[in-house]
């Protein structure tokens, strides 16, 4: 019986063509609507469940296709599998009553008996709903890989002098450009048989010259290096000199794996081959006036060096850069005209810095940069910043990324950490490897966004703990307190009983000896919690004003005889700082911002509720505008008799307008008393 079709050949943006026609003279496919699809010519599947009409028909060839199947031939021979023909298979969602056809086509073989899903032999990804299959060899090829097939040959003079040929099989051999396996990758493999050279396709286009923040000089791609052990400057693993890597163009004994050096979080994506180097920038932070006096870029007055001869002058002084107190053992610069002070080390911080945890150079800024501290609902806090390395709030100097649209920033403590770092809490060197794990200090997996790693022990130290000062001043002890990195637990009961006798001198509670704490080494037996000594917001500047949710907050020291009550917890403020505002006093910054953010949320919800009610009333009132206009026209004649002068009326919804006369607004308002207040407000 001949099939009668109702179809439409409406012009499309890119009309579908029949895959059986000549590409020079393609057949335009039609979109029939009745009757439903019988059998798809490409995948041999029947109509989709619940998708009546979603298929194409070629009137010339008299064949039908699913909506997605018209692009593919029923059978092909592909370079990846030239020995047998590949049969086009559609997803099992295409139901078929012909079980033999489905079984022969292999439509049910999406996973093997072990439970692992089948993968495409070209891209090594899981098969999609459309793919090609060889039932003899159990070979599978995703349909998208047949459309975007890799080129059979590539000629790229920068990477290799000869033409490279596509190698369809995966071998457990290393790539000559990156040293990684050619087997466990979705990338294609190309080879030069005369040179015995095999590489990934992406490795052909590795940049020739790059610049990363982990080395002061430019790096160039080198196929091989002289013999010797070179640890990679990113992952710290040994670099195999027999394969491609990056090395310093000035001969420094440093090497980087090609894949490590071109990571997105390490390299800025710029190939500098043929680009001249920029002249060296002046990174000096101050101008030297004489042997003892400098002019720092952050301050308008001259600063003079102060030695350790007057310890009493350091009381209540803190560095404007790192916001840490000036201790008796510190050399510092003080302003000759005001109270501005800087540690000698902080005064020497360079204006430009290349830090290993960020791929762009950083610039030292003070006062605060234009980037604002983000709060909820598009609100911003002014007068403070948050470090991207440790997520601590600070009022000190900040290193900000110099690239446009990049908001990465580091405080001076995180930016000053060397790579590698020798830390008292661990016997081995710690490196910036852009990896994370359980912090050795706070025993948390969420210590900081960035961590330092020990390559030998696979241990991690978050930047929040790594930047704690090793010594600190306690006003009730004449000695400096040293940071103790916890004591190891002993199995003997006597040792455990002895360790339970540690008490914090500030909060007068039990102190866990396995955690970090400050103690005196001069036989004073003073032990203090870290937060009790330094405070929760240890890097916020005293006597400084910040602005949060349009509220001014003053940061003051909590060192008086009277400790104020906190309006959040209703207890005495025990922290080293108090945040004062017109809304009350608060123990710490986080609780204050949480409370105010909830208040801001409540205000916005109330405002939205009022707007919703007004909109609902306005919608009801619009229906009565015609009646209101008629009423106003009648009552306006009465109002005109009670007014002197000429009355002119404008018919904008019945709203009267007075010109040269006297009309009481209350009269018009009184005439509308029978209508909702929202309608009267709109009309008047």
C-alpha positions in Angstrom: 0.0 0.0 0.0 1.4 3.3 -1.0 2.1 5.7 1.8 0.4 9.1 1.7 2.3 11.8 3.5 1.3 15.2 4.7 4.5 17.2 5.0 5.9 20.7 5.1 9.0 22.0 3.4 9.2 25.3 5.2 12.6 27.1 4.8 14.9 26.6 7.8 17.9 28.6 8.8 20.1 25.6 7.7 17.9 23.2 5.8 18.6 19.5 6.6 19.8 17.4 3.7 19.6 13.7 2.9 22.8 11.8 3.7 22.1 9.4 0.7 22.2 12.2 -1.8 25.2 13.7 -3.7 26.8 16.5 -1.6 27.0 18.6 -4.8 23.3 18.3 -5.3 21.8 17.5 -1.9 18.2 16.6 -1.4 16.3 18.8 1.0 14.5 16.9 3.7 10.8 17.5 4.5 9.1 17.3 7.9 6.0 15.1 7.6 3.3 15.1 10.3 1.1 12.2 9.4 1.4 9.2 9.5 4.1 8.6 12.2 7.6 7.3 11.4 7.8 3.6 10.4 11.5 2.8 10.3 14.5 5.1 10.5 16.8 4.4 7.5 20.0 5.2 9.5 19.6 3.5 12.8 16.8 1.1 11.9 14.8 2.1 14.9 11.1 2.8 15.1 9.2 5.8 16.2 10.2 7.6 19.4 7.8 7.2 22.4 5.6 10.3 22.6 7.4 12.2 19.8 4.9 11.8 17.0 6.0 13.9 14.0 9.6 14.6 15.0 11.3 13.1 12.0 12.5 13.9 8.4 11.5 12.4 5.0 13.4 12.5 1.7 10.8 12.5 -1.1 13.5 11.7 -3.7 15.1 8.7 -2.0 11.9 7.7 -0.2 13.6 7.2 3.2 12.8 8.5 6.7 15.1 9.6 9.5 14.9 10.4 13.1 15.4 14.1 13.9 19.1 13.4 14.9 19.8 10.5 12.5 19.6 12.3 9.2 23.2 13.5 9.4 24.7 10.0 9.5 25.1 7.2 7.0 23.7 3.7 7.9 27.2 2.2 7.4 30.6 3.7 7.1 34.3 2.7 7.0 36.3 4.8 9.4 40.1 5.3 9.5 40.1 4.1 13.1 38.6 0.8 12.1 39.2 0.1 8.4 38.9 -3.7 8.5 35.1 -3.8 8.9 32.1 -1.6 8.3 30.6 0.2 11.2 26.8 0.2 11.7 24.9 3.2 12.9 23.2 2.6 16.2 20.7 4.8 18.0 19.9 5.1 21.7 17.9 2.4 23.4 15.2 5.0 23.8 14.3 4.3 20.1 12.1 1.3 20.8 12.0 -1.5 18.3 9.8 -4.5 18.0 12.4 -6.2 15.8 14.5 -7.8 18.5 16.8 -9.5 15.9 17.6 -6.1 14.3 18.4 -4.6 17.7 20.5 -7.5 18.8 22.4 -7.6 15.5 22.9 -3.8 15.6 24.1 -4.1 19.2 21.8 -1.4 20.5 21.6 -3.0 23.9 25.4 -3.2 24.4 25.9 0.1 26.3 27.7 -1.6 29.1 29.7 -4.7 29.6 28.8 -7.5 32.0 31.2 -6.1 34.7 29.1 -3.0 34.9 31.5 -0.5 33.2 30.1 1.6 30.4 31.4 1.3 26.9 33.6 4.1 25.6 34.3 5.6 22.2 37.6 4.3 20.8 38.4 7.7 19.4 37.8 10.2 22.2 37.6 7.6 25.1 34.5 9.3 26.4 31.3 7.4 27.3 29.1 6.6 24.3 26.2 9.0 23.5 22.8 8.0 22.3 24.1 7.9 18.7 27.2 5.8 17.8 28.7 3.4 15.3 29.3 -0.2 16.2 31.2 -3.2 14.8 29.6 -6.4 16.1 32.6 -8.5 15.0 35.3 -6.6 16.9 33.1 -5.0 19.5 34.4 -1.6 18.3 32.4 1.5 19.2 32.7 5.0 17.8 30.7 8.0 18.9 28.7 9.6 16.1 30.1 13.1 16.9 33.6 11.7 16.3 32.7 10.8 12.7 31.6 14.4 12.0 34.6 16.0 13.7 37.2 13.5 12.7 40.8 14.4 13.4 43.0 15.2 10.4 44.9 12.3 9.0 48.2 14.3 8.8 49.5 17.5 10.4 52.5 19.6 9.5 53.6 21.9 12.3 57.1 23.1 11.8 57.5 24.6 15.2 57.0 21.3 16.9 58.4 18.9 14.3 60.1 19.3 11.0 58.3 16.3 9.3 54.6 15.6 8.6 53.0 13.7 11.4 50.4 11.0 10.7 47.4 10.0 12.8 48.0 6.9 14.8 44.6 5.4 15.6 45.6 3.0 18.3 46.4 3.8 21.9 49.8 2.5 23.2 51.2 2.4 26.7 54.1 4.6 25.6 55.1 8.1 26.8 54.5 11.2 24.7 57.8 12.7 23.5 56.5 16.2 24.3 55.0 15.9 27.8 56.2 12.4 29.0 52.6 11.3 29.9 51.1 8.1 28.6 49.6 8.0 25.1 47.0 5.4 26.3 45.1 7.0 29.1 44.0 10.2 27.4 41.2 11.4 25.2 43.6 13.2 22.9 44.6 11.8 19.6 48.1 10.5 18.9 50.3 11.5 15.9 53.6 9.9 14.9 56.6 10.4 12.7 57.8 6.9 11.8 61.2 8.0 10.4 62.0 9.9 13.6 60.4 7.4 16.0 58.4 10.4 17.4 55.0 10.1 19.0 53.0 12.9 20.6 49.6 14.0 21.7 47.8 16.3 19.3 47.5 19.0 21.9 51.2 18.8 22.7 52.0 19.8 19.1 50.7 23.3 19.9 52.5 23.8 23.2 53.8 27.4 23.5 57.4 27.9 22.7 58.2 30.7 25.3 56.2 31.4 28.4 56.4 33.4 31.7 55.1 32.0 35.0 55.1 33.5 38.5 57.1 30.6 39.9 60.3 31.7 38.2 61.8 35.2 37.6 62.9 34.5 34.0 61.1 33.4 30.9 60.9 29.6 30.1 61.4 28.0 26.7 60.2 24.6 25.6 63.1 22.1 25.2 62.7 18.6 23.7 65.4 17.2 26.1 67.8 18.4 28.8 71.3 17.3 29.8 71.5 14.5 32.4 70.7 15.5 35.9 68.0 15.4 38.5 65.6 18.4 38.1 62.5 18.7 40.3 59.5 20.3 38.7 58.9 23.8 39.9 55.1 23.2 40.1 54.5 19.6 41.3 58.0 19.0 42.8 58.3 15.6 41.1 61.4 14.7 39.1 61.5 15.8 35.5 62.5 13.2 33.0 65.1 14.9 30.9 64.4 12.6 27.9 61.1 14.2 27.2 59.9 17.7 26.5 59.8 20.3 29.3 60.3 24.0 30.0 63.6 25.4 31.2 65.0 28.8 32.0 66.2 30.8 28.9 69.0 32.2 31.0 70.4 28.9 32.1 69.1 28.7 35.7 69.0 25.0 36.9 65.3 24.8 37.0 62.9 22.7 34.9 59.1 22.3 34.7 56.9 19.6 33.3 55.3 20.9 30.1 51.8 20.0 31.4 52.5 21.6 34.8 53.9 24.8 33.4 50.9 25.3 31.1 48.1 24.6 33.7 45.3 27.2 33.7 46.1 28.2 37.3 49.9 28.5 36.6 50.2 30.0 33.1 48.5 33.2 31.9 48.0 31.8 28.4 50.4 34.1 26.5 52.9 32.7 24.1 55.9 35.1 24.3 57.8 33.8 21.3 59.1 36.8 19.4 57.8 39.2 22.0 60.5 41.5 23.5 60.9 41.4 27.2 59.6 44.4 29.2 62.3 46.5 30.9 62.8 45.8 34.6 60.3 47.8 36.7 61.3 49.8 39.8 59.9 47.8 42.7 61.5 49.8 45.5 58.8 50.8 48.0 60.6 53.8 49.4 63.2 56.5 48.7 66.1 56.7 51.1 66.6 60.2 52.5 69.6 59.4 54.7 71.0 56.5 56.7 68.0 56.5 59.1 65.2 58.2 57.2 63.1 57.0 54.3 60.1 58.3 52.3 57.6 55.4 51.9 55.2 55.4 49.0 52.2 54.7 51.4 52.8 57.8 53.6 53.2 61.5 52.9 55.7 62.1 55.8 59.2 60.9 56.3 59.8 57.7 58.4 62.7 57.2 60.8 64.1 53.9 61.9 63.7 53.0 65.6 65.9 50.5 67.3 65.4 48.4 70.4 66.6 51.0 72.9 63.2 52.2 74.0 60.8 49.2 74.6 58.3 51.5 76.4 57.7 53.5 73.2 56.3 50.4 71.5 53.3 50.0 73.8 50.0 50.1 71.8 51.9 50.5 68.5 51.2 48.2 65.5 52.3 48.0 62.0 50.1 49.6 59.4 51.0 47.0 56.8 50.5 43.7 58.6 48.4 45.0 61.6 50.6 43.1 64.1 51.9 44.8 67.3 55.4 46.2 67.4 57.2 44.0 69.9 60.4 44.6 71.9 62.5 42.7 69.4 61.3 44.5 66.3 63.0 47.2 64.4 60.4 49.6 62.9 60.0 52.9 61.1 57.9 55.6 62.7 56.6 58.8 61.2 58.3 62.0 62.4 55.0 63.9 62.4 52.2 61.4 63.2 51.5 57.9 64.6 52.2 56.0 61.4 54.5 53.0 62.0 55.9 50.1 59.9 57.9 47.1 60.7 61.3 47.3 59.0 60.5 44.1 57.1 57.1 45.4 56.0 58.6 48.7 54.9 60.9 46.7 52.5 58.1 44.8 50.8 58.4 45.2 47.0 55.8 47.2 45.0 55.5 44.3 42.5 55.5 40.6 43.5 55.2 37.3 41.7 53.5 34.8 43.9 53.3 31.1 43.1 49.6 30.7 43.9 48.5 33.2 41.3 49.4 33.4 37.6 49.5 37.2 37.3 51.8 39.7 39.0 50.6 41.4 42.2 50.9 45.1 43.1 51.2 46.4 46.6 48.4 48.9 47.4 47.6 51.3 50.2 45.2 52.8 51.1 42.5 50.4 50.2 42.0 49.5 46.5 38.8 50.3 44.7 37.7 46.6 45.0 35.0 46.5 47.6 34.3 43.8 50.2 31.3 41.9 48.9 28.3 41.4 51.1 24.8 40.1 50.4 22.3 41.6 47.8 24.9 43.7 46.0 26.0 45.5 49.3 29.6 46.2 50.0 31.7 46.9 53.1 34.2 49.8 52.9 37.4 50.2 54.8 38.5 46.5 54.9 39.5 43.7 52.5 39.4 39.9 52.5 42.6 38.0 51.6 42.1 35.4 48.8 44.7 33.2 50.3 43.5 32.8 53.9 40.0 34.4 53.8 40.8 36.6 56.7 39.5 40.2 56.9 42.2 42.8 57.2 42.7 46.6 57.3 46.4 46.5 56.3 48.3 46.6 53.0 47.1 44.4 50.2 48.7 42.9 47.1 46.2 43.1 44.3 46.3 41.5 40.9 47.3 43.9 38.2 45.2 42.2 35.4 41.9 43.7 34.4 38.8 41.8 35.7 40.9 39.7 38.1 40.1 40.3 41.7 42.7 38.1 43.3 44.4 39.7 46.3 46.7 38.7 49.2 47.5 40.4 52.5 51.1 41.0 53.3 51.5 38.0 55.5 50.3 35.5 52.9 52.3 37.3 50.1 55.5 37.2 52.2 55.5 33.4 52.6 58.5 31.9 50.8 58.4 28.9 48.5 59.6 26.5 50.0 58.6 27.4 53.6 60.5 26.2 56.6 57.9 26.0 59.4 58.4 25.0 63.0 55.4 22.7 63.0 57.0 20.2 60.4 60.5 18.9 59.9 60.3 19.1 56.1 60.0 21.9 53.6 56.5 23.0 52.6 55.7 24.0 49.0 52.9 25.8 47.2 51.7 23.0 45.1 48.1 24.3 44.6 46.8 21.2 46.4 44.7 21.0 49.6 44.1 18.5 52.4 43.7 18.3 56.2 45.5 21.1 57.8 48.2 20.1 60.4 47.4 23.2 62.5 43.6 23.4 62.9 42.9 19.8 61.9 40.3 21.0 59.4 39.9 20.4 55.7 38.5 23.9 55.2 41.3 25.9 56.8 42.0 28.1 53.8 41.5 28.2 50.1 45.2 27.6 49.6 47.7 25.3 51.4 51.3 24.4 51.7 52.2 20.7 51.1 55.0 18.5 52.3 56.0 16.3 49.3 57.5 13.6 51.5 54.7 13.2 54.1 51.8 14.4 51.9 50.8 16.7 54.8 49.2 20.1 54.4 49.3 23.4 56.2 46.6 26.0 55.4 47.7 29.6 55.0 45.5 30.7 57.9 47.6 28.7 60.2 50.9 29.2 58.4 50.7 33.0 58.8 50.2 32.9 62.6 53.1 34.8 64.3 55.7 32.6 65.8 56.1 34.9 68.8 53.5 37.3 70.4 53.3 39.8 73.2 51.2 39.2 76.3 50.7 42.2 78.6 50.8 40.1 81.8 54.2 38.5 81.0 57.5 40.2 80.6 58.7 37.6 78.1 57.5 37.0 74.6 55.2 34.0 74.2 56.2 31.3 71.6 53.8 29.5 69.4 53.7 25.8 70.5 52.6 23.5 67.7 50.9 21.0 70.1 52.2 18.0 72.0 52.0 14.4 70.8 49.7 12.2 72.8 51.3 9.6 75.0 49.8 6.2 75.8 50.7 6.3 79.4 47.9 7.4 81.7 50.3 9.5 83.8 51.3 11.6 80.8 47.7 12.1 79.9 46.8 13.2 83.4 49.7 15.7 83.4 48.7 17.2 80.1 45.1 17.9 81.3 46.6 20.5 83.6 47.1 23.1 80.8 44.9 26.2 81.4 44.4 29.3 79.4 45.4 32.4 81.4 42.9 34.6 79.6 39.6 32.7 79.4 40.5 30.4 82.4 39.3 27.3 80.7 41.0 24.0 79.9 43.5 24.0 77.0 43.9 21.0 74.7 47.7 20.4 74.5 47.4 18.7 71.1 46.2 22.0 69.6 48.4 25.0 68.8 48.8 27.5 71.7 51.1 30.2 73.0 53.4 29.5 75.9 56.3 31.1 77.7 59.7 29.4 77.5 61.2 31.3 80.5 59.6 29.0 83.2 56.6 31.3 83.7 54.2 28.4 83.0 51.9 30.7 81.0 49.7 29.1 78.4 47.1 30.9 76.2 44.8 30.0 73.4 45.7 31.5 70.1 42.4 33.3 69.7 42.5 34.5 73.3 45.9 36.2 72.8 45.5 37.5 69.2 41.7 37.7 69.0 39.3 36.3 66.4 39.7 39.3 64.1 43.4 39.6 64.7 44.2 41.6 61.6 41.6 44.4 62.0 43.1 47.8 62.7 42.2 49.4 66.1 40.9 53.0 66.0 39.8 52.5 62.4 36.3 53.0 61.0 34.6 50.6 58.5 31.2 50.9 56.8 28.9 47.9 56.6 25.3 48.0 55.3 25.6 51.9 55.5 26.4 51.6 59.2 29.7 53.1 60.5 31.6 50.7 62.8 34.5 51.8 64.9 37.1 49.2 65.9 38.4 49.8 69.4 40.7 47.9 71.7 39.1 45.9 74.5 41.7 46.7 77.1 39.9 48.9 79.5 38.8 48.2 83.1 35.2 47.8 81.9 34.3 45.2 79.3 31.2 46.1 77.4 28.3 43.8 76.7 27.8 42.3 73.3 24.4 43.0 71.7 24.6 39.7 69.9 25.3 37.2 72.6 24.4 39.4 75.6 27.7 38.5 77.3 30.8 40.5 78.2 33.1 41.0 75.2 36.3 38.9 75.9 38.0 39.4 72.6 40.8 41.8 72.0 38.7 44.1 69.8 35.2 45.5 70.1 33.1 46.7 67.1 31.0 49.7 68.1 28.2 51.2 66.1 24.9 53.0 66.6 23.2 49.5 66.7 25.3 48.4 69.6 28.6 46.6 70.5 29.7 43.3 69.0 32.4 40.8 70.0 33.5 39.9 66.5 33.1 41.0 62.9 31.5 37.7 61.7 28.6 37.7 64.2 27.9 41.4 63.5 27.8 40.9 59.7 25.6 37.8 60.0 23.1 39.7 62.2 23.0 42.7 59.9 22.7 40.6 56.8 19.6 38.9 58.3 18.2 42.4 59.1 18.9 43.5 55.6 17.2 40.4 54.3 14.2 41.0 56.4 14.0 44.7 55.3 14.1 43.5 51.6 11.4 40.9 52.3 9.1 43.5 53.9 9.7 45.9 51.0 8.9 43.2 48.5 5.8 42.3 50.5 4.5 45.9 50.4 5.3 46.2 46.7 3.4 42.9 46.1 0.4 44.2 48.0 0.4 47.5 46.2 0.7 45.8 42.9 -2.3 43.6 43.8 -4.4 46.6 44.8 -3.3 48.5 41.7 -4.4 45.5 39.5 -7.9 45.6 41.1 -8.1 49.3 40.9 -7.2 49.4 37.2 -10.4 47.5 36.5 -12.4 50.4 38.1 -10.5 53.3 36.4 -13.3 53.8 33.9 -15.9 54.1 36.8 -13.5 56.4 38.7 -13.0 58.6 35.7 -16.8 59.0 35.2 -17.2 59.8 38.9 -14.5 62.4 38.8 -16.0 64.2 35.8 -19.4 64.5 37.7 -17.9 65.7 40.9 -15.4 68.0 39.3 -18.4 70.2 38.1 -19.5 70.6 41.7 -15.8 71.5 42.7 -15.7 74.1 40.0 -18.7 76.0 41.4 -16.9 76.3 44.8 -13.6 77.6 43.3 -12.8 81.0 41.9 -11.0 81.4 38.7 -11.0 79.4 35.5 -10.8 75.6 35.9 -9.2 73.5 33.2 -9.5 69.7 33.3 -7.2 67.2 31.7 -8.7 63.9 30.9 -5.8 61.7 32.1 -7.9 59.1 33.9 -10.2 61.8 35.2 -7.5 63.8 37.1 -8.5 67.5 37.2 -5.8 70.2 36.7 -6.2 73.8 38.0 -5.0 76.8 36.0 -5.2 80.2 37.5 -7.7 79.2 40.2 -7.9 78.0 43.7 -8.9 74.4 44.3 -8.5 72.6 47.6 -6.6 69.3 47.2 -8.6 68.0 50.1 -11.9 68.4 48.1 -10.6 66.1 45.4 -9.3 63.7 48.0 -12.6 63.7 49.8 -14.4 62.8 46.6 -12.3 59.6 46.3 -12.8 58.4 49.9 -14.8 55.4 48.7 -11.8 53.9 46.9 -8.7 52.1 48.1 -5.8 54.3 49.4 -3.4 52.9 46.7 -5.8 54.1 44.0 -6.2 57.5 45.5 -2.4 57.8 45.7 -2.0 56.9 42.1 -4.7 59.3 40.9 -3.7 62.2 43.1 
